[in-house]
């Protein structure tokens, strides 16, 4: 699991660096040569989708995700555990559906040959990558549920 999370985070970092590079080249070529990079908006949008999607499971595991704990921390320990368990189960269900639908959407994009508007980048691999990243988040949520809720360690 750690290797998969590390690979996702690495892909996320590469996508973020790619966004910076494309934006830099687009600004320089627009200002100096009066010729922007064709498809720069598409490149940045697709890279942004990868950067955010691939970092999700790693952010959850490392506790870098957004949590609203103001009310939960004031609950009695048993009610707190039940609330966290309920929210974790909801997350597992949500991201399981997102995984399933992501694969279905990727397959539909592949079948019709959907591409980006300007450059013609096939879109189905991006749907598949987001589905896999959702699956990683499901696995991370399951591990959290087993470790912290069932075993009572958290």
C-alpha positions in Angstrom: 0.0 0.0 0.0 2.8 2.4 0.9 4.4 1.9 -2.5 1.1 2.7 -4.3 0.7 5.8 -2.2 4.2 6.9 -2.9 3.7 6.3 -6.6 0.5 8.3 -6.5 2.2 11.2 -4.7 5.1 11.0 -7.1 2.7 11.2 -10.0 1.0 14.1 -8.4 4.2 16.0 -7.9 5.2 15.4 -11.6 1.8 16.7 -12.7 2.2 19.8 -10.6 5.7 20.4 -12.0 4.4 19.9 -15.5 1.7 22.5 -14.8 4.3 25.0 -13.7 6.5 24.2 -16.7 3.6 24.6 -19.2 2.4 27.8 -17.6 6.0 29.2 -17.6 6.5 28.3 -21.3 3.1 29.7 -22.3 3.7 33.0 -20.6 7.3 33.4 -22.0 6.2 32.4 -25.5 3.2 34.7 -25.4 5.1 37.7 -24.2 8.4 37.2 -26.1 7.3 35.6 -29.3 3.6 36.6 -29.4 2.8 32.9 -29.9 1.3 31.1 -26.9 1.7 27.3 -26.4 -1.2 25.6 -28.3 -3.3 23.6 -25.9 -1.7 25.0 -22.7 -5.1 25.3 -21.0 -5.8 21.6 -21.8 -2.4 20.5 -20.6 -2.7 22.4 -17.3 -6.3 21.3 -16.7 -5.5 17.6 -17.2 -2.4 17.9 -15.2 -4.3 19.6 -12.4 -6.8 16.8 -12.4 -4.0 14.3 -12.0 -2.2 16.4 -9.3 -5.2 16.6 -7.1 -6.6 13.1 -7.7 -3.3 11.2 -7.2 -2.5 13.0 -3.9 -5.9 12.2 -2.2 -5.1 8.8 -0.6 -1.6 10.0 0.6 -3.1 13.1 2.0 -5.7 11.1 3.9 -3.2 8.6 5.3 -0.9 11.4 6.5 -3.8 13.4 8.0 -3.4 16.3 5.6 -7.0 16.4 4.5 -9.6 18.8 5.7 -11.4 17.8 8.9 -14.0 19.6 11.0 -13.4 18.4 14.5 -14.9 21.2 16.4 -18.1 19.2 17.4 -16.6 15.7 17.3 -13.9 16.5 19.8 -16.6 17.6 22.3 -18.5 14.3 22.1 -18.2 11.5 24.6 -15.6 8.9 23.4 -18.2 6.2 22.4 -20.3 8.7 20.4 -17.1 10.1 18.8 -16.0 6.6 17.7 -19.5 5.9 16.3 -19.5 9.2 14.4 -16.0 8.6 13.0 -17.0 5.1 12.0 -20.2 6.4 10.3 -18.3 9.0 8.4 -15.6 6.6 7.4 -18.2 4.1 6.1 -19.8 6.9 4.1 -16.4 7.8 2.6 -15.8 4.1 1.7 -19.2 4.0 0.0 -18.7 7.3 -1.8 -15.3 6.5 -3.2 -16.3 3.0 -4.1 -19.1 4.4 -6.3 -16.6 6.9 -7.7 -14.2 4.1 -8.5 -16.8 2.1 -10.2 -18.2 5.0 -12.1 -14.7 6.2 -13.0 -13.9 2.9 -14.7 -17.3 3.0 -16.5 -16.7 6.5 -17.6 -13.2 5.8 -18.8 -14.5 2.8 -20.8 -17.2 5.0 -22.4 -14.6 7.6 -23.3 -12.4 5.0 -24.8 -15.2 3.4 -26.9 -16.2 6.7 -28.4 -12.7 8.0 -28.8 -13.3 11.2 -26.9 -10.3 13.6 -27.0 -9.6 17.1 -25.8 -10.7 20.0 -28.0 -7.5 21.7 -29.2 -4.7 19.1 -29.0 -6.7 15.9 -29.3 -5.4 14.2 -26.1 -7.4 11.0 -25.4 -9.3 11.5 -22.2 -10.0 7.9 -21.2 -6.6 7.4 -19.4 -7.3 10.3 -17.1 -10.7 8.8 -16.1 -8.9 5.5 -15.4 -6.2 7.2 -13.3 -8.8 9.0 -11.3 -10.7 5.7 -10.8 -7.5 4.0 -9.6 -6.7 6.9 -7.2 -10.3 6.6 -5.8 -9.6 2.9 -5.3 -6.5 3.8 -3.4 -8.5 6.1 -1.2 -11.1 3.3 -0.6 -8.2 1.1 0.5 -6.8 3.8 2.8 -10.3 4.3 4.3 -10.7 0.6 4.9 -7.3 0.4 6.6 -8.3 3.4 8.8 -11.6 1.8 9.6 -10.0 -1.5 10.6 -7.2 0.0 12.6 -8.9 2.9 14.3 -12.5 1.8 14.6 -12.7 -2.0 14.8 -9.5 -2.4 16.9 -10.2 0.8 18.8 -6.7 2.2 18.5 -7.7 5.7 17.4 
